[in-house]
Amino acid sequence: MKRAIKFIVLLMTFSTSISLNGQTISITVMTMNIREGGQLAGYDATAFADCIRQYNPDFVVFQEMDNYTVRNGNKDFLSELATELGMFPYFGKAMSYSSGEFGNGILSKYPFYNARTITSKPSGASEERACSWIDVMLPTKRPVRVAVTHLDVSSDQIRVSSMATFNNNILNNNQLPTLLLGDFNASPSSETMVYAFLKWQDIGTGTGNTIPSSTPTSRIDYILGYPKSWVKKSYDIVCYPALSDHCFVVAGLEFN
């Protein structure tokens, strides 16, 4: 009898684990190139927070983020945003700049248990570029990895080289559903994105242009998924010319 009870308890525990781990990941993400650390908005965190708050994302990623630079008035701009929104910040340095740092930022509604930034400066590149990511256990007990990058503007060769470096790090022995968001400085038909799409799902296939924010004519901002089984529930390109020369991308996504 005792053995039967133990078996039932173990079975119930196992079934609960399966149920939790099998739940669908359902999240909203947002990517924002804020142009020179937020220059157009006068480095005002409230202006960006008001924009973000309208879409209630679980994760927001930023490119061209300043951290304690002379240019932004020696502000920890990402932490100011985190305080305004009640989110957890992670800054990933790409390079030293203006007596401070320049790179990527991530805000998460949930605490993260792992965070990392790697940089790449292939031969011929004018400056270092970075890829930053965090690993999060969602309230549904499903883990997810959210990453951000900003590729070099100079050439496909340099961008492809950086993507290869980032892929080798972000995807190596990675069992987590992963999103890579950011400014790739490349059109969908470019060598850069053709290479990227070998590994990554273009979740925004068929969507509109993202730059310039007044009258967008080119698509260079993306949300990519790995493995290629993310489901796009919504995908919106939202433009705020007073905040940036890039439109921002907001997507509701699911992963089974």
C-alpha positions in Angstrom: 0.0 0.0 0.0 2.8 2.4 1.0 4.6 1.6 -2.3 1.4 2.4 -4.3 1.0 5.7 -2.5 4.6 6.6 -3.2 4.1 5.7 -6.9 1.0 7.9 -7.1 2.8 10.8 -5.5 5.8 10.4 -7.9 3.4 10.2 -10.8 1.6 13.4 -9.7 4.9 15.2 -9.3 6.1 14.0 -12.7 2.8 15.0 -14.4 2.9 18.5 -12.8 6.5 18.9 -14.1 5.4 17.9 -17.6 2.5 20.3 -17.5 4.6 23.3 -16.4 7.4 22.6 -18.8 5.0 22.1 -21.6 3.2 25.4 -21.3 3.4 27.7 -24.2 5.8 30.6 -24.0 3.7 33.8 -24.6 5.6 37.1 -24.5 5.7 40.6 -26.0 9.0 42.0 -27.0 10.1 45.4 -28.3 13.3 46.6 -30.0 14.4 50.2 -30.1 17.4 51.9 -31.7 17.3 55.1 -29.6 19.9 57.0 -31.8 23.0 58.3 -30.1 21.9 57.4 -26.6 18.5 59.2 -26.8 19.8 62.5 -28.3 16.6 63.5 -30.1 14.6 63.4 -26.9 17.3 65.2 -24.9 18.4 62.0 -23.1 15.0 62.1 -21.2 14.2 58.6 -19.9 10.6 59.6 -19.2 9.9 60.2 -22.9 11.1 56.7 -23.8 9.3 55.1 -20.8 6.0 56.7 -21.8 6.4 55.2 -25.2 7.3 51.7 -23.9 4.5 51.8 -21.4 1.9 51.9 -24.1 2.9 48.4 -25.3 3.5 46.7 -22.0 6.3 44.5 -23.3 7.9 41.7 -21.2 11.3 42.5 -22.7 12.7 45.7 -24.3 16.1 45.8 -26.1 18.0 48.9 -27.0 20.7 49.8 -29.5 23.0 52.9 -29.3 22.6 53.0 -25.5 24.9 55.4 -23.6 26.1 54.6 -20.1 27.7 57.4 -18.0 28.9 59.4 -21.1 29.6 63.1 -21.3 27.2 63.2 -24.1 24.2 62.0 -22.0 25.2 64.1 -18.9 26.8 61.2 -17.1 23.6 59.3 -16.7 22.9 55.6 -16.1 20.2 55.9 -18.7 19.1 52.3 -18.7 18.7 52.2 -14.9 16.6 55.4 -15.1 14.3 53.6 -17.6 14.2 50.5 -15.4 13.1 52.6 -12.4 10.4 54.3 -14.4 9.0 51.0 -15.7 9.7 48.7 -12.8 11.9 46.4 -14.9 15.3 44.7 -14.5 18.1 46.2 -16.5 21.2 44.7 -18.2 23.7 46.9 -20.0 26.1 45.3 -22.5 29.2 47.4 -23.4 30.4 47.4 -27.0 33.1 50.0 -26.5 34.3 52.9 -24.5 32.9 56.2 -25.7 32.7 59.9 -24.5 34.3 59.1 -21.1 31.8 56.4 -20.6 30.4 53.3 -22.4 28.3 52.7 -25.5 26.4 49.5 -26.4 23.2 47.6 -25.9 20.6 47.5 -23.2 17.9 45.0 -22.1 14.9 45.5 -19.8 13.0 42.5 -18.4 9.9 42.2 -16.4 11.4 39.2 -14.7 14.7 38.6 -12.9 17.3 36.9 -15.0 19.7 34.2 -13.9 22.3 34.6 -16.5 23.6 37.5 -18.6 26.5 37.9 -21.0 27.9 40.3 -23.6 30.4 39.4 -26.3 32.1 41.8 -28.8 33.3 41.5 -32.4 35.6 43.7 -34.4 36.5 41.9 -37.7 39.3 43.1 -39.9 38.2 46.3 -41.6 35.6 47.2 -39.0 35.8 50.8 -37.7 34.6 49.9 -34.2 33.6 47.0 -31.9 30.0 45.8 -32.0 28.3 43.7 -29.3 25.7 41.0 -28.8 24.2 40.9 -25.3 21.7 38.4 -23.8 19.9 37.4 -20.7 18.3 34.0 -19.7 15.0 34.2 -17.8 12.7 31.7 -16.1 9.2 32.9 -17.0 6.4 32.7 -14.4 5.2 29.6 -16.4 8.5 27.8 -15.5 9.6 28.0 -19.1 13.1 29.4 -19.7 13.8 31.8 -22.6 16.9 33.7 -23.9 16.5 37.2 -25.1 19.4 38.8 -27.1 20.2 42.1 -28.8 22.7 43.2 -31.3 23.7 46.2 -33.5 25.7 45.2 -36.5 28.3 47.4 -38.3 27.1 49.7 -41.0 30.2 49.4 -43.2 29.9 46.1 -45.2 28.2 42.7 -45.5 31.5 41.0 -45.1 32.1 42.6 -41.7 28.5 41.9 -40.6 28.5 38.3 -41.6 31.8 37.8 -39.7 30.2 39.3 -36.6 27.1 37.2 -37.0 29.2 34.1 -37.2 30.9 35.0 -33.9 27.6 35.8 -32.2 26.0 32.6 -33.5 28.9 30.5 -32.2 28.4 31.9 -28.7 24.7 32.5 -28.4 23.7 29.2 -29.9 26.5 26.9 -28.8 25.0 24.1 -26.6 21.9 26.3 -26.2 18.7 24.4 -25.4 16.6 27.6 -24.8 14.1 29.1 -27.1 15.9 32.3 -28.2 15.1 35.6 -29.7 17.7 38.0 -31.3 16.5 41.5 -31.8 18.1 44.7 -33.1 19.5 46.8 -35.8 21.3 44.7 -38.4 22.0 47.5 -40.8 21.1 45.3 -43.7 18.1 44.7 -46.0 16.3 41.3 -46.0 17.9 40.3 -49.3 21.4 41.3 -48.3 24.2 38.8 -47.8 24.1 39.6 -44.1 20.4 38.6 -43.6 20.6 35.6 -46.0 23.4 34.3 -43.8 21.4 35.1 -40.6 18.3 33.3 -41.9 20.3 30.1 -42.3 20.1 29.7 -38.5 17.4 32.2 -37.5 13.7 32.5 -38.2 12.7 35.9 -39.6 9.6 36.4 -37.5 8.7 39.7 -39.2 8.7 38.3 -42.8 6.5 40.5 -45.0 6.3 43.4 -42.5 7.0 47.0 -43.3 10.1 49.2 -43.3 11.7 50.6 -40.2 13.9 53.6 -41.2 13.7 56.6 -41.4 11.0 57.0 -38.8 9.3 59.9 -40.6 8.7 58.0 -43.9 10.3 54.5 -43.6 11.9 53.2 -46.9 14.1 50.4 -45.7 13.9 47.5 -43.3 17.0 47.0 -41.2 15.5 46.3 -37.7 14.5 42.7 -37.0 13.2 40.1 -34.6 14.7 36.7 -35.2 13.9 33.4 -33.5 15.7 30.1 -32.7 14.7 27.4 -33.3 12.5 28.3 -36.3 9.2 27.5 -34.6 8.1 30.8 -33.1 4.6 31.9 -33.8 3.9 35.5 -34.6 0.7 36.6 -32.9 1.2 40.3 -33.6 3.9 42.4 -35.2 3.8 46.2 -35.2 6.2 48.8 -36.5 5.7 52.0 -34.5 7.3 55.3 -35.4 8.2 58.1 -33.0 10.3 60.7 -34.9 10.7 62.8 -31.8 12.5 59.8 -30.1 14.6 58.2 -32.9 15.4 58.0 -36.6 14.4 54.3 -36.4 10.9 53.0 -36.0 10.5 50.6 -33.1 9.2 47.0 -33.5 6.8 45.4 -31.1 5.8 41.7 -31.4 3.6 39.3 -29.5 5.1 35.9 -29.8 4.5 32.3 -28.8 6.7 29.2 -28.6 5.2 25.7 -28.0 
